[in-house]
Amino acid sequence: MNNGHEVKLFFPDNLNAPQNQLHEIWRFPIKNDHITLETFPLMIPDPHPRNCKRVTLRDLSQEALDFYLHSFQERITKVIDSFAPDVIECHHIWAFGYIFSKMNIPFYYVAHHSDQLAFEYDTRMQPLLIESAHKAISIFAISDFVKQEVIDLYGVKESHVHLSPNGYSQDIYKPSTVDRNQLLKSLGIEIPEKACILNFVGKLSKTKGIDTLLQAFDLIKDHTHLHLLILGAGDVHEIDISHPNIHYLGHQESDIIAHIHNISYMSLVPSRTEGFGISCLEAMGCGIPVVATRSGGPESFAVGEIINPADPEALAQAILKIKNLSPPQYRTLCDRALKRAQEFNWAAIALTHLNILKPTKAA
């Protein structure tokens, strides 16, 4: 694109979003005479806005799995025939890469960590994934943590795996002036003007540490000036958000998330495990610090407070530590967060990939 390359993004979805020159959508539901898949199956049973029932590949019968893989092969063959890519980059070491390897189509993998969690979760897929990992030309890993996971789980050589961190949309997640009262009103929330807003952006799951967060907030509930906004997919009935200072907003689009970061004092990322932690970058990109955990990825770049996972007391203390900074200290921390986030720009990351990718003439 900006580097003079034509790109096509292919992905499954169950929404009626229009096709365009960049996107090629594999639309669900898909069905044959015996099987109907209402939406694409997940790798792990964490909440997902497109799959509310959390149906995973592991839940499929062998017949349904075969149908799913066959349907993908048919659909991707049409895309390859029409687009004629020189290079195929397959995100997640998962089922699609296996199909490419069986079709003898050269491809690169990008490992994200959720795929490694899936490797442990879905043992039926393990031999297929190991085979495809070895057949990939190379594998990109989004962090040193994920790189080591890939080497250990799939038995590939270190030279087969290249480090390539994630980036974030700097044109969306940036410091901006937001009318706090108007934004909160549009979201149906009432928060006192002088109250301090904290936020959590992520799936409502133990993986993302939502239980730790709620326990921590309970420890500081006497600080009535603190309000917590929770954004993310999941079943709100599975968690206790009865505290009047906790506000659940559900899944939100990127522009709303960016606006919320810009009226927040800090963002909280209490994950038990995290391959990278792009939500940290997005918050920092808006110029606020984060409280993140030593969970694999965030601790390598997060600016704010770094704590151990599953420790409500440490999380509560970290929140209060940042809140109690003097205004000059807080502004300095915010400036550090923004500067660090801006190092993770897509242009540099694209060049990292382009320096490794070699034309393979997939078609």
KATA-V246489 format. One record per pair of residues at least 12 apart in sequence whose C-alpha atoms are under 8 Angstrom apart, sorted by sequence separation. I is the first residue (numbers start at 1). J is the second residue. D is the distance in whole Angstrom. If there is no record, write none. Layout:
I_J_D ; I_J_D
This chain:
11_23_8 ; 13_25_6 ; 15_27_8 ; 28_40_7 ; 39_51_7 ; 42_54_7 ; 44_56_6 ; 97_109_7 ; 181_193_8 ; 236_248_8 ; 280_292_8 ; 290_302_7 ; 291_303_8 ; 292_304_8 ; 294_306_7 ; 8_21_7 ; 9_22_6 ; 10_23_6 ; 11_24_7 ; 12_25_6 ; 13_26_6 ; 14_27_6 ; 15_28_8 ; 41_54_8 ; 42_55_6 ; 43_56_6 ; 267_280_8 ; 289_302_8 ; 290_303_6 ; 291_304_6 ; 292_305_6 ; 293_306_5 ; 294_307_6 ; 295_308_8 ; 305_318_6 ; 8_22_5 ; 9_23_5 ; 10_24_5 ; 11_25_5 ; 12_26_4 ; 13_27_5 ; 14_28_5 ; 41_55_5 ; 42_56_4 ; 43_57_6 ; 147_161_7 ; 289_303_6 ; 290_304_5 ; 291_305_5 ; 292_306_5 ; 293_307_5 ; 294_308_5 ; 295_309_7 ; 7_22_6 ; 8_23_6 ; 9_24_6 ; 10_25_6 ; 11_26_6 ; 12_27_6 ; 13_28_6 ; 14_29_7 ; 41_56_5 ; 42_57_6 ; 43_58_8 ; 147_162_8 ; 289_304_5 ; 290_305_7 ; 291_306_6 ; 292_307_6 ; 293_308_5 ; 294_309_6 ; 8_24_7 ; 10_26_7 ; 12_28_7 ; 41_57_5 ; 93_109_6 ; 147_163_7 ; 230_246_7 ; 234_250_8 ; 267_283_6 ; 291_307_7 ; 293_309_5 ; 90_107_7 ; 92_109_7 ; 93_110_7 ; 228_245_6 ; 229_246_6 ; 230_247_6 ; 231_248_6 ; 232_249_7 ; 233_250_6 ; 266_283_8 ; 305_322_8 ; 88_106_7 ; 89_107_6 ; 90_108_6 ; 91_109_6 ; 92_110_5 ; 93_111_6 ; 227_245_5 ; 228_246_5 ; 229_247_5 ; 230_248_5 ; 231_249_5 ; 232_250_5 ; 233_251_5 ; 280_298_7 ; 304_322_7 ; 87_106_8 ; 88_107_5 ; 89_108_5 ; 90_109_5 ; 91_110_5 ; 92_111_5 ; 144_163_7 ; 226_245_7 ; 227_246_6 ; 228_247_6 ; 229_248_6 ; 230_249_6 ; 231_250_5 ; 232_251_4 ; 284_303_8 ; 87_107_7 ; 88_108_6 ; 89_109_6 ; 90_110_6 ; 91_111_7 ; 92_112_6 ; 134_154_8 ; 141_161_7 ; 143_163_6 ; 227_247_8 ; 229_249_7 ; 230_250_7 ; 231_251_6 ; 232_252_7 ; 275_295_8 ; 276_296_7 ; 277_297_6 ; 87_108_8 ; 89_110_7 ; 91_112_8 ; 94_115_7 ; 133_154_7 ; 139_160_6 ; 140_161_6 ; 141_162_6 ; 142_163_6 ; 143_164_7 ; 224_245_8 ; 231_252_7 ; 267_288_7 ; 269_290_7 ; 270_291_7 ; 271_292_7 ; 272_293_7 ; 274_295_5 ; 275_296_6 ; 276_297_4 ; 277_298_5 ; 281_302_8 ; 92_114_8 ; 93_115_6 ; 134_156_6 ; 138_160_5 ; 139_161_5 ; 140_162_5 ; 141_163_5 ; 142_164_5 ; 143_165_6 ; 261_283_6 ; 266_288_5 ; 267_289_7 ; 268_290_6 ; 269_291_6 ; 270_292_6 ; 271_293_6 ; 273_295_4 ; 274_296_5 ; 275_297_5 ; 276_298_6 ; 280_302_7 ; 92_115_6 ; 93_116_8 ; 130_153_8 ; 133_156_7 ; 137_160_8 ; 138_161_6 ; 139_162_6 ; 140_163_6 ; 141_164_6 ; 142_165_4 ; 265_288_6 ; 266_289_5 ; 267_290_5 ; 268_291_5 ; 269_292_5 ; 270_293_6 ; 272_295_6 ; 273_296_6 ; 274_297_6 ; 275_298_8 ; 14_38_8 ; 72_96_8 ; 109_133_8 ; 130_154_5 ; 138_162_7 ; 140_164_6 ; 141_165_7 ; 142_166_6 ; 258_282_8 ; 262_286_6 ; 264_288_7 ; 265_289_8 ; 266_290_5 ; 267_291_6 ; 268_292_6 ; 269_293_7 ; 271_295_6 ; 274_298_7 ; 291_315_7 ; 14_39_6 ; 129_154_8 ; 130_155_8 ; 258_283_8 ; 261_286_6 ; 262_287_8 ; 266_291_8 ; 13_39_7 ; 14_40_8 ; 69_95_7 ; 73_99_7 ; 214_240_8 ; 231_257_8 ; 262_288_8 ; 13_40_7 ; 69_96_8 ; 109_136_6 ; 214_241_8 ; 261_288_7 ; 291_318_7 ; 12_40_7 ; 108_136_5 ; 109_137_8 ; 111_139_7 ; 198_226_7 ; 200_228_8 ; 203_231_8 ; 204_232_6 ; 211_239_8 ; 258_286_7 ; 291_319_7 ; 35_64_7 ; 107_136_6 ; 108_137_5 ; 109_138_6 ; 110_139_6 ; 111_140_6 ; 112_141_7 ; 196_225_6 ; 197_226_6 ; 198_227_6 ; 199_228_5 ; 200_229_6 ; 201_230_6 ; 202_231_6 ; 203_232_5 ; 204_233_6 ; 205_234_8 ; 304_333_7 ; 69_99_7 ; 95_125_8 ; 98_128_6 ; 106_136_7 ; 107_137_6 ; 108_138_5 ; 109_139_5 ; 110_140_5 ; 111_141_5 ; 112_142_6 ; 195_225_5 ; 196_226_5 ; 197_227_5 ; 198_228_5 ; 199_229_5 ; 200_230_5 ; 201_231_5 ; 202_232_5 ; 203_233_5 ; 204_234_5 ; 303_333_7 ; 98_129_6 ; 101_132_6 ; 106_137_7 ; 107_138_8 ; 108_139_6 ; 109_140_6 ; 110_141_6 ; 111_142_7 ; 194_225_7 ; 195_226_6 ; 196_227_6 ; 197_228_6 ; 198_229_6 ; 199_230_6 ; 200_231_6 ; 201_232_6 ; 202_233_7 ; 203_234_6 ; 204_235_7 ; 35_67_8 ; 97_129_8 ; 108_140_8 ; 110_142_8 ; 195_227_7 ; 197_229_7 ; 199_231_8 ; 204_236_8 ; 95_128_8 ; 98_131_7 ; 113_146_6 ; 116_149_7 ; 303_336_7 ; 304_337_7 ; 95_129_7 ; 98_132_5 ; 101_135_6 ; 112_146_7 ; 116_150_7 ; 303_337_5 ; 94_129_6 ; 97_132_6 ; 101_136_7 ; 111_146_7 ; 302_337_7 ; 14_50_7 ; 93_129_7 ; 111_147_8 ; 113_149_8 ; 191_227_7 ; 13_50_7 ; 116_153_8 ; 272_309_5 ; 303_340_8 ; 271_309_6 ; 272_310_6 ; 93_132_8 ; 97_136_8 ; 111_150_8 ; 270_309_6 ; 271_310_8 ; 301_340_7 ; 93_133_7 ; 270_310_7 ; 289_333_7 ; 270_315_8 ; 288_333_8 ; 289_334_6 ; 288_334_5 ; 287_334_5 ; 287_335_6 ; 289_337_6 ; 26_75_7 ; 288_337_6 ; 284_334_8 ; 287_337_6 ; 288_338_7 ; 287_338_5 ; 285_337_7 ; 286_338_7 ; 284_337_5 ; 285_338_5 ; 284_338_5 ; 24_79_8 ; 213_268_8 ; 201_257_8 ; 284_340_8 ; 285_341_5 ; 213_270_7 ; 284_341_6 ; 285_342_7 ; 189_247_7 ; 212_270_7 ; 265_323_8 ; 282_341_8 ; 209_269_8 ; 210_270_7 ; 281_341_5 ; 199_260_8 ; 208_269_7 ; 209_270_5 ; 210_271_8 ; 187_249_8 ; 199_261_7 ; 208_270_6 ; 209_271_5 ; 208_271_4 ; 209_272_6 ; 58_122_6 ; 207_271_6 ; 208_272_6 ; 57_122_8 ; 199_264_7 ; 206_271_8 ; 207_272_5 ; 208_273_7 ; 58_124_8 ; 197_263_7 ; 198_264_5 ; 201_267_8 ; 206_272_7 ; 207_273_6 ; 208_274_8 ; 197_264_5 ; 198_265_6 ; 199_266_7 ; 200_267_6 ; 201_268_8 ; 196_264_7 ; 197_265_6 ; 198_266_5 ; 199_267_5 ; 200_268_5 ; 201_269_8 ; 196_265_6 ; 197_266_8 ; 198_267_6 ; 199_268_6 ; 200_269_7 ; 44_114_7 ; 198_268_7 ; 43_114_8 ; 43_115_7 ; 44_117_7 ; 44_118_6 ; 8_83_8 ; 43_118_5 ; 183_259_8 ; 44_121_7 ; 202_279_8 ; 201_279_7 ; 178_259_6 ; 172_254_7 ; 173_255_8 ; 172_255_6 ; 176_259_8 ; 180_263_6 ; 174_258_7 ; 178_262_7 ; 173_258_5 ; 177_262_7 ; 178_263_7 ; 172_258_7 ; 176_262_7 ; 175_262_6 ; 219_312_8 ; 219_313_7 ; 216_312_4 ; 220_316_7 ; 215_312_6 ; 216_313_6 ; 219_316_7 ; 212_310_6 ; 212_311_7 ; 213_312_7 ; 216_315_6 ; 217_316_7 ; 209_309_8 ; 212_312_5 ; 216_316_5 ; 209_310_7 ; 213_315_7 ; 173_282_6 ; 166_276_7 ; 168_278_7 ; 173_283_7 ; 175_285_7 ; 176_286_7 ; 165_276_8 ; 167_278_7 ; 174_285_5 ; 175_286_4 ; 166_278_7 ; 173_285_5 ; 174_286_4 ; 175_287_6 ; 168_281_7 ; 169_282_8 ; 173_286_5 ; 174_287_7 ; 167_281_8 ; 168_282_6 ; 170_285_7 ; 146_275_6 ; 145_275_7 ; 143_275_7 ; 142_275_7 ; 143_276_6 ; 142_276_6 ; 146_296_8 ; 145_296_5 ; 145_297_6 ; 144_297_8 ; 143_297_6 ; 48_203_7 ; 47_203_6 ; 46_203_7 ; 47_204_7 ; 46_204_8 ; 47_205_7 ; 46_205_6 ; 46_207_8 ; 113_274_7 ; 114_275_7 ; 113_275_5 ; 112_275_6 ; 112_276_8 ; 170_342_8 ; 170_345_7 ; 168_344_7 ; 169_345_8 ; 167_344_5 ; 168_345_7 ; 169_346_8 ; 166_344_7 ; 167_345_5 ; 168_346_7 ; 165_344_8 ; 167_346_5 ; 166_346_8 ; 52_234_7 ; 167_349_7 ; 166_349_7 ; 49_233_5 ; 165_349_7 ; 48_233_6 ; 49_234_7 ; 164_349_7 ; 47_233_6 ; 48_234_7 ; 47_234_5 ; 47_235_8 ; 164_352_7 ; 164_353_8 ; 49_251_7 ; 108_357_8 ; 107_360_8 ; 106_360_6 ; 107_362_8 ; 106_362_6 ; 105_362_6 ; 87_357_7 ; 87_358_7 ; 87_359_5 ; 86_359_5 ; 87_360_6 ; 86_360_5 ; 87_361_7 ; 88_362_7 ; 86_361_4 ; 87_362_7 ; 85_361_6 ; 86_362_6 ; 84_361_7 ; 85_362_6 ; 86_363_8 ; 84_362_7 ; 85_363_6 ; 84_363_5 ; 80_362_7 ; 81_363_6 ; 80_363_6
